[in-house]
Amino acid sequence: MRVLVLNVGSSSIKGSVVDGPSLAAIARAEVSLGADATKRGNLRRTVENLIRKLGGTAGVEAVGHRVVHGGTRFRSAVRIDGSVLKGIEELAVFAPLHNRLAAQGIRAARSLLPGVPEVAAFDTAFHATLAEDQFVYPVPWRWHREDGIRRFGFHGLSVEWSVGRTAELLGRPADQLAIVVAHLGGGCSVTAVLKGRSVATSMGLTPMEGLMMGTRSGSIDPGILLYMLRTRRAGWRELEAALDHESGLVGVFGRKSGMREVEKAAGTGNKRAQLALDMFVGRAAAGIAGVATTLPSLDALVFTGGIGENAAAIRAAIVHRLGLLGLAPVVAREVRNDAIISEAGAGVAVLRVEAREDVVISSKVAAILSL
């Protein structure tokens, strides 16, 4: 049994072929979509090229898709049919960067693998356990009741995997742990998990709320947006483009670069690069501390995502800011495998875990299709 997993993001498509019984990745590949994938045309050829890199379609018995926004309709993974695909497209109003691209990926896979069953796994589903005081916003109640304004949370597939791996690495059942997972990459979020359930998270109605990110602003004063609109300095389309593509690390540093490039520039004395790093670290630490207040105690802090896994100095700087939560400093050293990176006996364990949404998606595909 083999499951093709497609993860269509805002700047790339990641793919893997996962062996069902072992959940091992037989092949993994990635294709860049550029700085703004929404400006590209149909993704069929791109998906075809990715599948070719993965070794073709031979032996593939099912396809699993990561979909960012499931709204209140999709609270668990589902087999894709016409109605589900339509629902995913309708939810693009809340996640325009992601859901439209996911729908394109689904259509492309359908044309390339006709008759092969497809399953959608949603990033929002893990956060279906949020309590009302966590998902309701302090806005006019009619917004919540009539317009569906509420917190959904994202990166749920990554968080689910991180919780399971943390339990394995600590040798303790997940239902006995209080954990904060910091998914730091192009998109960034923090989630508090108690006994395996999401109890607080930083992203909201859309993936734009919360931490400072690669090109997204994260939380800012909403009055800024009203000011820009009221004074006609920007329309809503310009604001959307600016907050999604021109903010975050890119906005402060001044040019499109990954974390490695920003760190390198800061090391040569670039003041805006250093400011971007300081802001990123401060906002990540504040976000971690914020969601940690929903937990009765803290057993572990987990770093995952491209930055969380690979930027050792950023990890160390964030942990350094969290001494008040009982975290001891960690050494800024590169770690290539999943590991506990805090010292033995530390009151709060700090871990580095590779994001493996593909494994979580593959297991959900198998469960739904009973493969």
BADO-599986 format. One record per atom (N, C-alpha, C, O): residue in one letter; x, y, z. Coordinates in pm, whole numbers, plus 50000, padded with zeros to 5 digits. Each point is the difference from the previous one (the first is absolute). Layout:
N
aXYZ ...
This chain:
371
m500834988150000 m499175011950000 m500875012550000 m500925001350081 r498795007749828 r500745012649994 r499025011649991 r499014999449927 v501285011250149 v499175012050000 v500845011649950 v501075002850054 l498455004049844 l500625012249952 l499455011550082 l498795002250003 v502085005350063 v499585011350082 v500455012849931 v501185001849970 l497865007350006 l500305012949939 l499705011250099 l498915000850057 n502085007649963 n499905011350092 n500245012649918 n501145004249980 v497775002049973 v500115011949917 v500025012250091 v499005003350064 g502165003549941 g500145011750085 g499925012849920 g499724999949880 s500545011250187 s499925013049934 s501215003149914 s499975009449921 s501124982750094 s501205002649920 s500614987449942 s500965000849923 s498514987550112 s500554987549947 s498984988750012 s499035001050075 i501224988349851 i499254987650017 i500974989450050 i501004997249935 k498684997150179 k500794988950053 k499234987249974 k498784999550014 g501944990349949 g499364987249976 g500804988650060 g501225001050014 s498104988550020 s500684988050048 s499154987949969 s498785000949988 v501884988049998 v499314987249987 v500284992350127 v501154997050032 v497795000050041 v500134993950133 v499544985549995 v498934996949949 d501894994450105 d499674985850011 d499014998250113 d500295003750114 g498574990649858 g498934998950098 g500374992950129 g499875005850107 p500604981749886 p500274992750124 p501065006450089 p499845000550122 s501235004549818 s501105005550080 s499925015050019 s500665005550089 l498525001349830 l499905014649997 l501335006749967 l500215011750031 a500674980749906 a501285005649957 a499835006849865 a499244995449915 a501485015650066 a499955007249872 a500924993049901 a501225000050015 i498174994049881 i500794993349896 i500715010349914 i501134997849957 a498205013350020 a500595010849919 a499435013250047 a498845000750043 r501985009849949 r499565013550037 r500575009949900 r501144998549955 a498075011750011 a500465010049904 a499245013050024 a498975000250068 e501565010549875 e499385013250015 e500215007949872 e501074999449938 v497915008150023 v500095008749882 v499625014150042 v498955002050062 s501895007649905 s499735013950036 s498895005749914 s499894997049881 l499285011550182 l498945006949928 l500285015049992 l499155007749954 g502034996450091 g500335014249999 g499505007050123 g499434993850090 a500775019249916 a499655007750119 a498495000550023 a499565000850114 d499664998749779 d498545000650013 d499374990049904 d499815002949882 a499884985450171 a499484989249916 a498645003349941 a499614994349898 t499655015050167 t498675003249949 t500055006949864 t498985000849932 k502195004150029 k500145006749871 k500324990349887 k500075003849883 r500144983550153 r500294990149897 r498714994949938 r498915001950054 g501234991949833 g498854994349932 g499634986550059 g500304997250116 n499064994649805 n499594986750043 n501204992050050 n501085000649941 l498734991950167 l501104992650062 l500204986049944 l500864992650048 r498375003649851 r500064986249953 r501414996149959 r500494989550040 r500175018949880 r501344996549954 r500994999650115 r500904991550003 t498945017650093 t500905000150116 t499844987250081 t500984993950042 v497765002149981 v499754987750074 v500534988049923 v500544990650059 e499315009649809 e500514989249916 e501524998950014 e500544988950011 n500165022449989 n501454999950016 n500404994850138 n500984992650013 l498275011150089 l500294995350135 l499834985050009 l500844993150058 i498085001749886 i499764985650004 i501104992649926 i500424989250041 r500065016749849 r501104993849926 r501254999250089 r500704989950000 k499565020650076 k501144999950091 k499864989350107 k500994994650050 l497765002449984 l499744990150104 l500024985749946 l499834990550077 g500385007949794 g500094986849942 g498774995649923 g499894988349963 g499195020850014 g498814996749921 g498854995050085 g500075000250123 t498894995549812 t498764996250068 t499874985150023 t499024995650061 a501924996649892 a499904985450014 a499884996150148 a500815004250083 g498204987849947 g499824995050136 g499265009250093 g499674996050112 v500045016349847 v499285009450085 v498534995850009 v499314999149898 e500204998550223 e498644995250020 e499075010750053 e498784998349999 a501785012850049 a499185010850053 a500825012850003 a501234999749998 v498075011750005 v500655013050008 v499465007550121 v498785000750020 g502125004750060 g499615008250115 g500435014449977 g501135002549959 h497985006950068 h500285014149979 h499965007650132 h499094998150081 r501905010349941 r499915009450112 r499185012149954 r500295006249898 v498684996950180 v499185011849974 v500055008750125 v499774995250111 v500545017549871 v500215008750115 v498715002650077 v499974998350121 h498965006049810 h498805004550072 h498834990649978 h499584997649886 g499894997050222 g498834991449993 g498765006450059 g498914994349992 g501245017750067 g498865006850059 g499324991550106 g500634991450062 t498085010949959 t499234991850095 t499424987749932 t499494991050066 r500595008549801 r499424988849926 r500884987650007 r499504988950018 f501815012949968 f500914988649995 f500824999550129 f501035006650012 r498504985550082 r500654998950131 r500854987450011 r500534996950106 s499584995949783 s500874988349993 s500294997449852 s499385006149913 a501554985050060 a500334996849862 a498804993549932 a499234992950064 v500615009549804 v498864994549927 v500444995449861 v500975005049943 r498294985250005 r500234995949862 r499465010949907 r498915005350022 i501844997849875 i499655011149912 i499004995549893 i500224990249930 d498695017550060 d499074998849888 d499715014149951 d500635009650046 g498434991949864 g499715013149946 g499565010050105 g500385011749995 s498824983750100 s499505008850105 s501125004750091 s500045011750038 v500874979349996 v501145003750085 v500895009949929 v500445009950060 l499844987749812 l500855009149924 l499375013949993 l500705010050012 k498004990649969 k499315012949996 k500135007050135 k500215012150006 g499654980350102 g500135005750133 g501385005750026 g500145010650061 i500884982449892 i501385004850016 i500185013249925 i500635009350051 e498834991449830 e500115012349920 e499245011550065 e500465011449997 e498394985850061 e499225010650066 e500745005650121 e499875011850030 l500894979850038 l500745004550118 l501235008049965 l500705005050088 a499584996449782 a501125008549958 a499775014550039 a500955007950001 v497824995850032 v499745013750045 v500755002950129 v500335011550027 f499954978150054 f500745001650124 f501504997349982 f500815004950079 a499564987449821 a501414996649977 a500305000649851 a500264989749938 p499715022450004 p500175001249854 p501364995349950 p500114995649886 l500925005450198 l501324995449959 l500054984949984 l500784994949920 h498414998050156 h500184985750013 h498914991449939 h500304990749924 n498435012150107 n498954990849958 n499814999349849 n499724989349946 r500425022049986 r499874999649854 r501094991249940 r499754992349907 l501465008950147 l501114991849949 l499774985250033 l500294991349918 a499205006050201 a499704986150036 a498974994149904 a500124988549957 a498865019350011 a498994995249906 a500604997249863 a499644990249936 q501285018450020 q500684997649874 q500814987150006 q500034992449903 g500635005350210 g500784987850016 g499134987649996 g500394989849942 i498425011050118 i499064988949997 i499544997249857 i499964988449959 r499715021949967 r499554998249862 r501134994249913 r499764991549914 a501465013250111 a501144995049922 a500234985250028 a500204992249907 a499765003950219 a500204986050036 a498884991349943 a500234988749956 r498575016850046 r498854992449947 r500184997149851 r499654989249953 s500895020549973 s500184998049856 s501184990849971 s500004992949900 l501015007350187 l501194991749978 l499854985950053 l500644990749950 l498505007550150 l499764986750057 l498504997350003 l499414998950107 p499965000049777 p498544998049995 p499604987150071 p500604989549981 g498355011650101 g499484988450069 g500684996950132 g499504991850077 v501635014749951 v500714997750127 v499335008450108 v499845012149982 p499764981850131 p499295007750105 p500905010850061 p501214998250016 e498155013150018 e500735011250060 e499365003850133 e498784999250018 v502075004950075 v499555004050134 v500595013650032 v501175002749971 a498035005950090 a500475013150045 a500174999850152 a499094995950073 a502075008549972 a500285001450144 a500195014850029 a500745006849929 f498604998350174 f499915014350024 f500865004550118 f500004993750106 d500725017349873 d500835005550107 d499165005250116 d500465000250114 t498335003949858 t499155005650104 t499384989250091 t499595003050112 a500354984649840 a499254989650071 a500544997350140 a499234997550092 f502105003049926 f500594997050130 f499535009950105 f499974996750119 h499655015349838 h499605010450096 h498495000150026 h499485009450060 a499814980349895 a498564999250025 a499704998550149 a498855001550041 t502174995550040 t499814998350143 t500115013050079 t499845000050122 l500425011349809 l500115012750070 l498705003350073 l498914998049946 a501215006950176 a498845004150077 a499475013449948 a500705007349930 e498054995850106 e499355012049949 e500785012750035 e500085009249919 d500494991350200 d500735012150038 d501275001849918 d500595010850001 q499834978849927 q501185000849914 q499645002949855 q500795006349930 f498054989550024 f499725002249858 f499085011849972 f499885004349885 v499465001250218 v499155011749979 v500845012750012 v500805001350092 y499005008049813 y500685012950005 y499135010350074 y498774998949997 p501845011050068 p499245010450069 p499505010749904 p500375011750011 v498804984349897 v499425008849898 v498484998950011 v499514991550074 p499735016749854 p498544998750007 p499544985649979 p500454993249907 w498665002250180 w499614985949999 w499424995649866 w500144988449961 r499235020949969 r499414996449870 r501084995949901 r499734992249908 w501505013050107 w501094995849911 w500264985150016 w500234992849902 h499735002850222 h500234985750027 h498804991949954 h500164989849932 r498635014650104 r498804992149972 r499645000049852 r499654989649946 e500455021949987 e499525001349863 e501104998649894 e499754995349889 d501455008850146 d501085000549900 d501074989450020 d500934999049919 g498964993150187 g500964989350020 g501385004650045 g500984992849981 i499105019150078 i501295005050047 i500394993050129 i499315001250101 r501784991549894 r500494992550117 r501444995749973 r500495000849887 r500174994650216 r501344994549984 r499914985649954 r499214992250053 f501605004349849 f500094986149955 f501354993850035 f500054988650047 g501045018849931 g501324994450025 g500464991549883 g499194994449926 f502135004850057 f500574993049886 f501244992050043 f500294999050119 h500424995449784 h501174991450026 h499634987850085 h500854994050065 g497865002349934 g499564989050085 g500644986749968 g500274992150091 l499975005149780 l500634987349963 l501424999350053 l500444989550047 s500285021749946 s501365000650053 s499994998450152 s500824992850056 v498245014050009 v499934999150146 v499674985850044 v500594994850095 e498484998849835 e499634986250034 e501214990849994 e500204991850089 w500595009549806 w501204991849988 w500995003250112 w500584990950060 s499625021949969 s500975004050102 s499624994750138 s500874996050077 v497845003849953 v499564994950129 v500324985150012 v500494995550103 g499234996949791 g500314985750003 g501484997250013 g500404991350077 r500425016149848 r501454998050008 r500555004150135 r500914993750052 t498545017050005 t500455004450133 t499734989250104 t500844997350084 a497984996849909 a499684989250093 a500984988449986 a500454994350099 e499895002449776 e500964989249977 e501385003650057 e500614991950069 l499865020249902 l501345003950042 l500105001450152 l501054997350057 l497875006950007 l500015001550146 l499654986950071 l500204998850121 g499284991549804 g499634987350061 g498805001150092 g499904993050100 r499185016249864 r498805002250081 r498775000649909 r500105004649887 p498764990850161 p498795000749916 p499625014449970 p500145008850085 a499384993749794 a499615013549961 a498885005450088 a499925012050023 d499204979150026 d498875004650081 d500415003650143 d499165003250083 q502154996349944 q500505004350131 q500925012249989 q500665003750097 l499365002549786 l500965010849977 l499315013449974 l498905000649944 a501775010150099 a499625013849968 a501135005749914 a501135001250046 i498555002249831 i501035003249900 i499655013149929 i498835003049979 v502195004649986 v499835010949905 v500804996549876 v501194997150008 v498165003149876 v500654997349872 v500165013249926 v499035007049975 a502214996349989 a500295012049922 a500364995649859 a501104995149974 h497955006749934 h500254997249859 h500505012949937 h499225009349977 l502064991149994 l500635012149947 l500564997149862 l500954992249985 g498465014249914 g500464998149863 g499615012149919 g500105011350048 g499434986549828 g499465011149923 g498795005750071 g499845012250008 g499314979050043 g498925003550091 g500404995950140 g500714990050016 c498855017450084 c500424997150138 c498804999950093 c499125008549990 s500844981950100 s498954999750100 s500494992750123 s500984992449995 v498335009850116 v500264992550122 v498684994150048 v498955006349986 t501124981750070 t498814993150047 t500274993550135 t501014993250017 a498095008950077 a500064993150128 a499174987449991 a498845000349957 v501754988450082 v499334987149991 v500004993450137 v501064998050060 l497764998749990 l499864993550129 l499334986549981 l498894999149946 k501794990450098 k499484986449987 k499644996749856 k499004993249975 g501815011649931 g499824997049859 g498985008549929 g499724997649883 r499715012450184 r498965008449940 r500445014649994 r500615005150093 s499075001449796 s500335014249986 s499125008250094 s498774998749999 v501875009950083 v499245008450093 v500205014949973 v499225008350048 a501804995349875 a500215014049962 a500965000449882 a500914991749991 t498895017849919 t500895001249885 t500005014449951 t499055007450025 s502024996449906 s500195014149967 s499345004349870 s499575011549991 m500344979949908 m499325003649877 m498505000250022 m499504993250090 g499775014549828 g498605002350030 g499014995849894 g500004988549956 l499175020950001 l499074997649891 l500754996549873 l499554991949920 t501595014450063 t500874997849885 t501414996850050 t500275001450119 p500624994349792 p501394997250040 p500855012650014 p501234999050000 m498155012850013 m500765012450007 m500195005050143 m500855008650025 e498374986150070 e500095005050137 e501164993750075 e500474989249964 g500015017750139 g500974994150090 g501405004949979 g500265012049997 l500674978649989 l501435003049997 l500425007249872 l499314999249898 m501805007650109 m500675005349881 m500474988149916 m500514990250055 m499315010649814 m500314988549914 m500985004049890 m500595010850006 g499584980649896 g500945002749892 g499615012149918 g500795009449984 t497974990449964 t499515011549921 t498695005450055 t499475009749946 r499994984250159 r498755004450060 r500275007850128 r500944997050074 s498225012949952 s500245008950113 s499744993550135 s500655003450099 g498404987249906 g499524995850130 g499125010950057 g499555008849927 s500194990750204 s499095009550062 s500585014150001 s501145002250039 i498045007349917 i500355014150007 i498765007650045 i498904994550003 d501275018050032 d498885008550040 d499015001049884 d500375004849893 p498364990750125 p499035001249890 p499765014449960 p499535002849889 g500785006550201 g499875014049967 g500915004349886 g499715009749929 i501394983150053 i500905003049888 i499264997949868 i500105008249909 l499174980950082 l499274996949877 l498885010149977 l499775004449887 l499534999250221 l498955010149986 l500575013349955 l499415006949917 y501744996750138 y500665012549961 y500374999949852 y499765009749929 m500824979250025 m500414999149860 m498795000849907 m500075006049893 l498824987750148 l498785000549920 l499345013750005 l499585005449898 r500325000150223 r499305012750019 r500695011449925 r499355008949945 t501984990850054 t500755010649933 t500314996749855 t500705007449931 r498754981350024 r500154995549861 r501464998449959 r500365002049884 r500454994350211 r501394996649968 r500114986149940 r501004996649935 a497974995350088 a499984986549944 a498574995049995 a499185003650085 g500514988149816 g498724993149994 g500154986250061 g501094996150041 w497794996449966 w500084987150068 w500904990249925 w500664991850064 r499385008949804 r500884990949925 r501465003150028 r500824990950014 e499525022049995 e501385003750031 e500374995750141 e501114995450025 l497955006250069 l500264995750137 l500204984950008 l500914995250068 e498254997449862 e500124985449999 e501364995849946 e500664991450058 a499765014649830 a501294996649941 a501145003750093 a500964992550015 a498945019350048 a501075004650088 a500134991150123 a501114996450040 l497775000050021 l500034992050123 l500394985649974 l500584993550086 d499105001349795 d500324986249967 d501414998349942 d500664990050028 h499795019749892 h501224998049921 h501145009750028 h501144997449962 e498565013850104 e501025010450014 e500295003750144 e500605010450026 s498974981550067 s500155003250142 s500904989750068 s500784993349934 g499135005650197 g500824990450072 g501485002749986 g500425011649996 l500374977849996 l501465001449984 l500335008249876 l500895008550002 v498394988849889 v500255006949874 v499735015050014 v500765008349950 g498144995150118 g499655013950015 g501025008050077 g500325011349963 v500194982950145 v500975007150084 v501385000049937 v500685010349998 f499744978249950 f501334998949939 f500095008049870 f501025006249971 g497894993749952 g499965008249880 g500104992649869 g499855006149894 r500414981150109 r500014992249876 r499634985650030 r500144995350113 k499404997749784 k499554986250018 k501184990950026 k500874998149915 s499164996350205 s501114991450042 s499494990150103 s499045002850072 g501614985749936 g499704990550104 g500755003550127 g500795009450003 m498954982950102 m500635002850129 m501524999449992 m500695008050064 r499844982649859 r501474999049990 r500605012849944 r501025004850049 e498345000849848 e500525012349939 e499915011750097 e500895008550005 v498024992150071 v499855010850098 v501064998750108 v500615010050040 e499624977950009 e501034997950102 e501395003849947 e500795006250070 k499494990049806 k501295003249939 k500185015149989 k501085005250030 a497885001849928 a500085014649987 a500195006650136 a500765009550013 a498534985350088 a500175005550135 a501434998250048 a500565008650068 g500044980049896 g501384997350040 g501015009449938 g501115001550051 t498525004949838 t500905009749934 t499705014350043 t500575009549946 g498524992050152 g499725013350051 g498785006949944 g499775011750028 n499444981349892 n498795006049944 n498995002350113 n499514990450061 k500185022249967 k499175003450114 k498554995749983 k499354995750096 r500145005349782 r498624995849979 r499864984950010 r498974995050046 a502044997849912 a499984985450016 a500004996450148 a499264991150043 q501575015750036 q500054997350144 q498695003750067 q499534992950089 l499875018249868 l498705003950053 l498964989349969 l499194996650087 a500814998249790 a499064989549963 a500154987850089 a499014994150043 l502235001949985 l500254988450086 l499525002750142 l499354991450061 d500975020349991 d499595003350137 d498484999950013 d499454995050098 m499885010649802 m498545000250003 m499424986049989 m499054996750071 f501524995249841 f499514986349981 f500134992150130 f499064993450043 v502105007550019 v500254992850126 v499055004950109 v499404991950070 g500475021349943 g499165005450105 g498544996149985 g499354996650098 r500155003949780 r498604996549978 r499754985050015 r498944995950048 a502024995949912 a499864985550020 a499984996750148 a499174992150045 a501745013850032 a500064997550144 a498715004650068 a499474993050087 a500035018749873 a498775005150059 a498824990849967 a499144997650084 g500834997349793 g498934991049962 g500034987050079 g498974994950042 i502234999849976 i500154987750079 i499535002350144 i499254992050055 a501215019150004 a499615003150137 a498495001950010 a499384995750098 g500035010649800 g498565002550003 g499174987350003 g499114998650084 v501174992149824 v499194987749997 v500324991050119 v499164992050042 a502065009350013 a500364991850116 a499155003250122 a499854991650089 t499585020549917 t499165003650114 t498704992150005 t499315000250101 t500364992749792 t498794991850000 t500264986050055 t499074992150015 l502195004850016 l500374986850049 l500225000350152 l500435010250054 p499284978850014 p500234999550145 p501484999050035 p500405003650110 s500384991749796 s501464998750017 s500574998749859 s499254999849902 l502064999450088 l500624998549868 l501064989150006 l500985001150073 d498814988449848 d500954988949995 d501025001649889 d501164996150015 a498425009749872 a500905000549885 a499665011649908 a498835003849985 l502215001749953 l499875009649892 l500624993549877 l501144995650003 v498105003949888 v500434993149879 v500175010149887 v499105007949972 f502074991749963 f500245008249881 f499904991249877 f500614989449993 t498605015249909 t499874992949874 t499835010149887 t500005012050026 g499854983349849 g499965009149886 g501405003449955 g500974997250070 g499155008849812 g501325002549942 g500945007950089 g501174996550012 i498335014250052 i500835008050089 i500194992750133 i501114999550052 g497824995050001 g500094992950128 g500964988349996 g500664997050099 e499404996349786 e500884988449988 e501455003849974 e500914993350049 n499305017449875 n501345002549945 n500715012550052 n501215001149983 a498085008250078 a500655012450046 a500334998850148 a499235004450086 a501924989649943 a500384997250139 a500125012750083 a499595000250116 a500985010449827 a500185012450075 a498665006350035 a499845005950107 i499194993049803 i498665005450026 i499344992150112 i499395005850090 r500724980949905 r499454991850109 r500585004250134 r499275002150097 a502064999049908 a500685003350125 a499575013850051 a499815001950120 a500055007649789 a499625013650040 a498575000350055 a499735007250096 i499374985249844 i498634999550049 i499954993850138 i499355005350090 v501354983549928 v500014993350130 v500605009250106 v499535000250114 h501495007349850 h500645009250094 h498995010250054 h500105004150116 r498944999849802 r498995009750041 r498944993950093 r499185007350057 l500834979549958 l498924993150071 l500414994650136 l499394990650051 g501655015250007 g500454995450131 g498925000950106 g499964991750091 l499145018349898 l498935001550099 l499044988149999 l499294997750098 l500694994849792 l499144988049993 l500724987550050 l499464989049995 g501755012950054 g500754988750051 g500874992949898 g500494989150026 l499705017149858 l500854993849898 l501465003950024 l500335011750018 a500534978349981 a501445002450010 a500555002649861 a499464994649903 p501595013350083 p500585002849868 p500384987249926 p500374990050063 v499555010349804 v500464988849918 v501155004849912 v500095011849966 v500774979049998 v501155003249917 v499545001849855 v499174992349951 a501365017749983 a499645002649859 a500824990949909 a500975004549938 r498654983050055 r500704990649914 r499034993749901 r498834997950030 e501694999049851 e499174993849898 e499634985850041 e500814992650054 v497955003849918 v499514986650030 v499314994949874 v499085006449950 r501354982250000 r499454994849875 r498864990250020 r499234997449908 n500644997150212 n498964990250026 n499115004750114 n500365009150074 d498474984649939 d499135003050113 d500764997350129 d500634989550014 a499315019950079 a500804998350121 a499535009350110 a499395010449975 i500924985650149 i499875009050116 i501285008350003 i501094994450013 i498805018849975 i501195008449992 i500305007350131 i501015007050010 s498144991350089 s500285005750132 s500864990350079 s500114988249965 e500515016850141 e500844991550083 e499164989850076 e498835002350029 a501794986350002 a499314989650076 a499565005750134 a500775006850068 g498004990149970 g499505004650129 g499395013849999 g499575004950104 a500385001649779 a499405013349991 a498524999450038 a499314990349968 g500225020050101 g498615000250045 g499034999849885 g498954993650008 v501385013349884 v499205000049879 v500874995049887 v501025006149968 a498604982949971 a500784994449890 a499815008649874 a498895004649972 v502194997449955 v499945007149872 v500384990149891 v501034993450010 l498145005749886 l500224990149896 l500035006449862 l499415010549976 r501294982949935 r499985003249857 r499384988249930 r500484988750012 v498435013749913 v499284989449931 v499785003949855 v499535011149972 e500814980149937 e499775002649858 e498514999449970 e499314990750043 a500185019249884 a498595000049961 a499744988849900 a500654999449896 r498414992050134 r499674988849912 r498494999149981 r499364990150036 e500075020549908 e498584999849971 e499634988449908 e498894994850007 d502075001249907 d499694989449904 d499664986850068 d499144992649953 v501525004550159 v499724987750072 v498615000650063 v499244990349995 v500435021250064 v498685001650061 v498914998749894 v498994993350022 i501215013349864 i499014999349893 i499854985749950 i498884995349979 s502254997950001 s499954986349951 s499234990950095 s499234991549955 s500965010250174 s499294991650098 s498505003049996 s499194990950018 k500445021649959 k498585003549991 k499384994249873 k498864995450001 v501915004849889 v499534994049876 v499714985250021 v498944995149961 a502014998050101 a499834985750024 a498794997150087 a499274990349975 a500515018050128 a498884997950091 a498675001949927 a499064992350020 i500865018049896 i498745003049932 i499684989849891 i498864995949982 l502165000149946 l499794990549891 l500114985650043 l499754990949921 s500645007050207 s500194986550055 s500944991749913 s499754988349972 l501345018249988 l500984992849915 l500824990450085 l500874993049947 
